[in-house]
Structures are given as structure tokens and as C-alpha cells.
Amino acid sequence: MDIDTEELLTSLTKREDNAAIKSYQNTVAVACPACEKPFDDLVVCKQNPTSLDLSKQLDLCVGVDDGQAYIFTHS
């Protein structure tokens, strides 16, 4: 999957930025690059490995760009 990260991130609302991850909310219904359906949130993993605690069951699409994992959540 090719991800145009610059264009994608400018369309999203930043929610969290810490040492392990950055998270963004999709408030404008941007299409997921993997499944082409709008996604809810994007999590960018900054560390390898990274652990995520999910509070609810989600469908996930995953891509990698420049060595970072991009996780697109769908509820």
C-alpha cells in the first residue's frame, strides 16, 4: 500500500503525540488507503515494538511507510 502521509495527515485532527505513538481522528471521512472506506482513527507507531491498549473491538487496516506502521481503525 502506498500512503501519501503528508496529504493524509493534513486532513486529520491530531489527538495524541507521545514517545510511542501519534494518533489522529478522521473528522472529514477520508478514505482508508487499504480498504477505501472512511476510517475512524489513525495510529502511527513511532517505536518498534509498540503496544496498544484497545478499549473496544475494532477492525484494523495496516500499512507501513518509511519504517513506521500506520494503523487505520474502523468501528
Long-range contacts (C-beta under 8 A, 24 or more apart in sequence): 1-33, 1-34, 1-63, 2-33, 3-33, 3-63, 3-65, 3-70, 5-65, 5-66, 5-70, 8-33, 8-42, 12-42, 15-41, 19-46, 19-47, 20-45, 20-46, 20-47, 20-50, 20-51, 21-45, 21-46, 21-47, 21-50, 21-52, 22-46, 32-61, 32-72, 32-74, 33-61, 33-63, 33-72, 34-61, 34-62, 34-63, 34-72, 35-61, 35-72, 35-74, 37-74, 39-72, 39-73, 39-74, 40-73, 40-74, 40-75, 41-72, 41-73, 42-70, 42-71, 42-72, 42-73, 43-70, 43-71, 43-73, 44-68, 44-69, 44-70, 44-71, 45-69, 45-70, 45-71
